[in-house]
Amino acid sequence: MEKEIKKVEIICDTYHVYGIRADIRQNCCDRRMNIHDYRTVTIRSLSYGNRKAILHIEKQRYVCPICNKRTTSSIGIVDRNCSISNEVKDEIRRKLSEMKSFTQIGREENTSISTVMRLFHDIEVPHKELDYETVYLDEFKGNADKEKYQLAIYDTNHILIDILKDRKSSTIREFFLCHKDSIKKV
């Protein structure tokens, strides 16, 4: 895999980087594939300074001389069928951890709000295994559902399990009946 930069120019306060990507031809049907044509892909990259950067990379498409199967060389900095580089996606994910709105992040990274939201929904939150053997109850003042107090329930390791909408015995009883097999001590 080899990447070569042909030229760099600034157009309308944006860096345009033109390059070519050549790689080792793949094999198909026990023969080396032929070059079918070249395709230029446009990839949005991270901004440099106060200027956006757009990569224009020419890559090969190959065709098998026997079965006529076609493949396209892949570029490591971008996912398949995508025009936003993985660096930009990582920067968006990093900014999602800050207290910024989807609109603000989209504006800063020159992407749409729906792209930011799609990346937000793709983030996987690690599932913590809760230990229900001993649970702790703690009331606190709030205003959920017009109730003055709510009830927080924690597991053995003091990790929040649930917040009940009120501290009425019927609500607490309902929670304990759902988890009656796993709770040993309150």
C-alpha positions as CSV (number, residue, x, y, z in Angstrom):
1,M,0.0,0.0,0.0
2,E,1.5,3.3,-1.1
3,K,0.1,6.8,-0.8
4,E,1.6,9.7,-2.8
5,I,0.6,13.3,-2.6
6,K,0.5,15.0,-6.0
7,K,-0.4,18.6,-5.0
8,V,-1.9,20.8,-2.3
9,E,-3.8,23.9,-2.9
10,I,-5.9,26.4,-1.0
11,I,-9.3,27.2,-2.5
12,C,-11.9,29.4,-0.7
13,D,-10.0,29.0,2.7
14,T,-9.9,25.2,2.4
15,Y,-7.0,22.9,1.9
16,H,-7.4,20.6,-1.0
17,V,-4.9,17.7,-1.0
18,Y,-4.7,15.6,-4.1
19,G,-3.1,12.2,-4.0
20,I,-3.0,8.7,-5.4
21,R,-3.2,5.3,-3.6
22,A,-1.6,2.3,-5.2
23,D,-1.5,-1.2,-3.6
24,I,-0.6,-4.7,-4.5
25,R,-3.1,-6.3,-6.8
26,Q,-5.3,-8.9,-5.3
27,N,-5.7,-12.4,-6.6
28,C,-8.9,-13.9,-7.8
29,C,-9.5,-17.3,-9.5
30,D,-5.7,-18.0,-8.9
31,R,-4.8,-15.1,-11.1
32,R,-3.7,-11.5,-10.5
33,M,-6.5,-9.0,-11.1
34,N,-6.2,-6.4,-13.8
35,I,-6.7,-2.6,-13.2
36,H,-10.1,-1.7,-14.4
37,D,-10.1,2.0,-13.8
38,Y,-9.3,4.8,-11.3
39,R,-11.8,6.4,-9.0
40,T,-11.3,9.7,-7.1
41,V,-12.9,9.8,-3.7
42,T,-13.4,13.0,-1.6
43,I,-12.7,12.6,2.1
44,R,-13.4,15.3,4.7
45,S,-10.4,15.4,7.1
46,L,-9.6,17.3,10.3
47,S,-9.2,21.0,10.1
48,Y,-5.6,22.4,10.1
49,G,-5.4,25.8,11.7
50,N,-8.6,27.6,10.9
51,R,-9.0,25.9,7.5
52,K,-10.9,22.8,6.5
53,A,-9.1,20.0,4.8
54,I,-10.5,17.9,2.0
55,L,-8.6,14.9,0.6
56,H,-9.0,13.9,-3.1
57,I,-7.5,10.5,-3.4
58,E,-7.4,8.5,-6.6
59,K,-7.7,4.7,-6.0
60,Q,-7.8,1.7,-8.2
61,R,-10.6,-0.6,-9.2
62,Y,-9.7,-4.1,-10.2
63,V,-11.4,-6.7,-12.4
64,C,-10.8,-10.4,-12.5
65,P,-10.0,-11.6,-16.1
66,I,-11.8,-14.9,-15.5
67,C,-15.0,-14.3,-13.4
68,N,-15.3,-10.5,-14.1
69,K,-15.5,-9.8,-10.4
70,R,-14.7,-6.1,-9.5
71,T,-13.1,-4.9,-6.3
72,T,-12.0,-1.4,-5.1
73,S,-8.9,-0.8,-3.1
74,S,-9.6,0.4,0.4
75,I,-8.3,3.5,2.2
76,G,-7.4,3.0,5.9
77,I,-8.3,6.5,7.0
78,V,-12.0,6.1,6.1
79,D,-14.7,3.4,6.5
80,R,-16.2,1.8,3.4
81,N,-18.8,3.9,1.6
82,C,-18.1,6.9,3.8
83,S,-16.7,10.4,3.1
84,I,-15.8,11.5,6.6
85,S,-12.4,10.4,7.9
86,N,-12.1,8.3,11.0
87,E,-10.1,11.2,12.6
88,V,-13.1,13.5,12.3
89,K,-15.4,10.8,13.8
90,D,-13.1,10.3,16.7
91,E,-13.0,14.1,17.3
92,I,-16.8,14.2,17.2
93,R,-16.9,11.4,19.8
94,R,-14.4,13.2,22.0
95,K,-16.5,16.4,21.8
96,L,-19.7,14.5,22.7
97,S,-18.1,13.8,26.1
98,E,-18.0,17.6,26.7
99,M,-21.0,19.6,27.5
100,K,-21.7,20.7,23.9
101,S,-24.9,20.5,21.8
102,F,-25.1,18.4,18.6
103,T,-25.5,21.6,16.6
104,Q,-22.4,23.2,18.1
105,I,-20.3,20.0,17.4
106,G,-21.6,19.8,13.9
107,R,-20.7,23.4,13.2
108,E,-17.2,23.0,14.7
109,E,-16.5,19.8,12.6
110,N,-18.3,20.9,9.4
111,T,-20.8,18.0,9.6
112,S,-24.5,17.8,9.7
113,I,-26.4,17.4,13.0
114,S,-27.7,14.0,11.9
115,T,-24.1,12.8,11.5
116,V,-23.3,13.8,15.0
117,M,-26.5,12.2,16.3
118,R,-25.7,9.0,14.4
119,L,-22.2,8.8,16.0
120,F,-23.8,9.5,19.4
121,H,-26.2,6.6,19.0
122,D,-23.4,4.3,17.9
123,I,-21.5,4.8,21.1
124,E,-21.7,1.6,23.2
125,V,-22.0,2.1,27.0
126,P,-20.3,-0.7,28.8
127,H,-22.8,-2.8,30.7
128,K,-22.0,-3.1,34.4
129,E,-23.0,-6.2,36.3
130,L,-25.0,-5.1,39.3
131,D,-24.9,-7.0,42.6
132,Y,-28.4,-7.1,44.1
133,E,-27.4,-9.1,47.2
134,T,-27.4,-6.0,49.4
135,V,-29.3,-2.9,48.4
136,Y,-29.1,0.6,50.0
137,L,-32.0,3.1,50.0
138,D,-31.5,6.9,50.0
139,E,-34.2,9.5,49.8
140,F,-33.5,12.9,48.2
141,K,-35.6,16.0,47.6
142,G,-36.8,16.4,44.0
143,N,-39.8,17.2,42.0
144,A,-40.4,14.3,39.7
145,D,-44.1,13.5,38.9
146,K,-45.2,16.2,41.4
147,E,-43.7,14.3,44.3
148,K,-41.5,16.1,46.9
149,Y,-39.1,13.2,47.5
150,Q,-37.6,10.4,45.4
151,L,-35.8,7.2,46.4
152,A,-32.4,6.2,45.0
153,I,-31.5,2.5,45.2
154,Y,-27.9,1.4,45.2
155,D,-26.3,-2.1,44.9
156,T,-23.6,-3.6,47.1
157,N,-20.8,-1.7,45.4
158,H,-22.8,1.6,45.8
159,I,-23.6,1.8,42.1
160,L,-27.0,3.3,41.3
161,I,-29.6,0.7,40.3
162,D,-32.8,2.8,40.0
163,I,-34.5,6.0,41.1
164,L,-38.1,5.5,42.2
165,K,-40.6,8.3,41.5
166,D,-41.7,8.5,45.2
167,R,-41.0,6.9,48.6
168,K,-44.5,5.4,49.0
169,S,-44.5,1.8,50.3
170,S,-46.5,0.6,47.3
171,T,-43.8,1.8,44.9
172,I,-41.0,0.3,47.0
173,R,-42.9,-3.0,47.3
174,E,-43.4,-3.1,43.5
175,F,-39.6,-2.7,43.0
176,F,-38.8,-5.4,45.6
177,L,-41.3,-7.9,44.1
178,C,-39.5,-7.5,40.7
179,H,-36.2,-8.4,42.2
180,K,-37.3,-10.7,45.1
181,D,-35.0,-13.6,44.0
182,S,-31.8,-11.6,44.0
183,I,-32.1,-9.2,47.0
184,K,-31.0,-10.7,50.3
185,K,-30.5,-7.7,52.5
186,V,-31.8,-4.1,52.6
